[in-house]
């Protein structure tokens, strides 16, 4: 099992993820080798909240061109964490 700092990379702040805060959902970029239970434990221990559910989405690599060079972006994983009723992450609510 990886440590908490290695599981949660950073929160994702986008227009869609900010709207999800109304429904007690927070979006994080997480490490590729983490699973739902590890993410749940990491969020609960770091932010001192109770997590209801964790959904994981693997974002596939995309092909990008820069002139004549062709490459791929990195594959990554994001987690949508749903908090229990009445719980919220104070550090992320101000954004």
C-alpha positions in Angstrom: 0.0 0.0 0.0 1.3 3.4 -0.9 1.3 6.4 1.6 -1.4 9.0 1.7 0.8 11.6 -0.1 1.4 9.2 -3.0 -2.3 8.3 -3.4 -3.9 11.8 -3.6 -1.9 13.9 -6.1 -4.0 17.1 -6.2 -7.7 18.2 -6.4 -9.1 18.9 -9.8 -10.6 22.4 -10.0 -12.8 22.8 -13.1 -16.2 24.2 -13.8 -17.8 20.8 -13.6 -16.0 19.7 -10.4 -17.0 23.0 -8.7 -20.6 22.3 -9.5 -20.3 18.8 -8.0 -19.6 20.4 -4.6 -23.3 21.1 -4.3 -23.8 17.3 -4.1 -21.0 16.7 -1.6 -18.7 15.4 -4.4 -15.0 16.3 -4.7 -12.7 15.3 -7.6 -9.0 14.3 -7.1 -6.2 13.2 -9.4 -4.9 10.0 -7.9 -2.1 7.6 -8.6 -2.6 4.9 -11.3 -2.0 2.0 -8.9 -4.5 3.1 -6.1 -7.9 1.5 -5.6 -11.2 2.7 -4.1 -10.5 1.6 -0.5 -7.0 3.2 -0.5 -8.5 6.5 -1.8 -11.2 6.4 0.8 -8.8 5.9 3.6 -6.4 8.6 2.3 -9.2 11.2 2.0 -10.6 10.3 5.5 -7.3 10.6 7.2 -6.0 13.7 5.4 -9.2 15.8 5.6 -10.8 14.2 8.8 -14.2 13.6 7.1 -16.4 10.5 6.4 -16.5 9.3 2.9 -19.7 7.6 1.5 -18.6 6.5 -1.9 -15.6 6.6 -4.3 -15.9 6.4 -8.1 -12.8 6.0 -10.3 -12.3 7.0 -13.9 -9.2 6.1 -15.9 -8.5 8.9 -18.4 -6.8 7.3 -21.4 -3.7 8.7 -23.2 -4.3 11.0 -26.1 -2.3 11.4 -29.3 -0.9 14.9 -29.8 1.0 16.4 -32.7 3.6 19.2 -32.5 4.7 19.9 -36.0 6.0 16.7 -37.5 6.4 15.1 -34.1 3.7 12.8 -32.8 3.5 11.8 -29.2 1.0 10.8 -26.5 -0.1 12.4 -23.2 0.2 10.4 -20.1 -2.7 8.1 -18.9 -4.0 9.2 -15.5 -6.8 8.3 -13.0 -9.3 10.6 -11.3 -11.5 9.8 -8.3 -14.9 11.3 -7.5 -15.3 11.2 -3.8 -18.8 11.5 -2.3 -18.9 12.7 1.3 -21.5 11.6 3.9 -24.4 13.9 4.6 -23.3 17.0 6.5 -19.5 16.4 5.7 -17.4 18.7 3.6 -13.8 19.5 3.0 -13.2 23.0 4.3 -9.9 23.5 2.5 -11.6 23.0 -0.9 -14.8 24.8 -0.3 -13.2 28.2 -0.6 -12.2 27.7 -4.2 
